[in-house]
Amino acid sequence: MEVSSELRLRRLRVDEALPKLDHYLNAAFMDGLPFVSIVHGKGTGVLRQVVHEALAEHPLVKSFRPGGYGEGDAGVTIVELANH
């Protein structure tokens, strides 16, 4: 099964979003995706903050940055996955 290059977490609670994020990052890595987009929305920033904290500690994440113009701005985080 091919993994999408985008994971949508908008409107999820933190306890729902973090397991989905971990599972998705593992699947994307196994599928060989170099970059993925995590859509967490802008909202209060709580979900973005916990996503960034999880990404900073995740062993398969090489780097991440906020989305730029045309990528979703502050509502999206672009993740570079580690090389195989």
C-alpha positions in Angstrom: 0.0 0.0 0.0 1.4 3.4 -1.0 1.6 6.0 1.8 0.4 9.5 1.2 2.9 12.3 1.5 0.5 14.2 3.8 -1.0 13.4 7.2 -4.0 15.4 8.4 -4.2 15.8 12.1 -6.5 18.9 12.2 -9.3 18.8 14.8 -7.8 15.7 16.6 -7.0 15.7 20.3 -3.3 15.3 21.3 -3.9 11.8 22.6 -5.5 10.9 19.2 -2.9 12.7 17.1 0.4 11.4 18.5 -0.2 7.7 17.9 -1.3 8.5 14.3 1.8 10.6 13.8 4.2 7.9 15.0 2.5 5.2 12.9 2.5 7.5 9.8 6.2 8.4 10.1 7.1 4.7 10.3 5.0 3.9 7.3 6.3 6.8 5.3 9.9 5.8 6.1 9.3 2.2 5.1 7.7 3.4 1.8 10.8 5.5 1.1 9.3 8.9 1.2 12.0 11.6 1.6 9.7 14.4 2.7 6.2 14.5 4.2 3.7 17.2 5.3 2.0 17.1 8.6 -1.3 19.2 8.6 -2.0 20.2 12.2 -3.8 23.5 11.5 -3.2 26.8 13.1 -5.7 27.0 15.9 -4.3 27.6 19.4 -0.9 26.2 18.4 -1.1 23.4 21.0 -1.3 20.6 18.5 1.6 22.1 16.4 3.7 22.4 19.6 3.2 18.7 20.6 3.8 17.6 17.0 7.1 19.5 16.9 8.1 18.0 20.3 7.4 14.5 19.0 9.2 15.2 15.7 12.3 16.5 17.6 12.5 13.2 19.5 11.5 10.8 16.7 14.4 8.6 15.4 13.2 8.6 11.8 13.0 12.4 11.5 16.1 14.1 10.1 14.7 17.6 10.2 11.5 19.6 10.2 10.3 23.2 9.5 7.1 25.2 9.4 5.4 25.2 6.0 6.1 28.2 3.8 3.9 30.2 1.5 1.9 27.9 -0.7 2.7 24.9 1.6 0.1 25.7 4.3 2.1 28.3 6.3 1.9 27.8 10.1 -0.8 25.1 9.7 1.6 22.6 8.2 5.0 21.2 9.2 7.3 19.8 6.5 9.4 16.8 7.7 12.5 15.4 6.1 12.8 11.7 7.0 16.1 10.0 7.7 17.8 8.1 4.9 17.5 4.3 4.7 
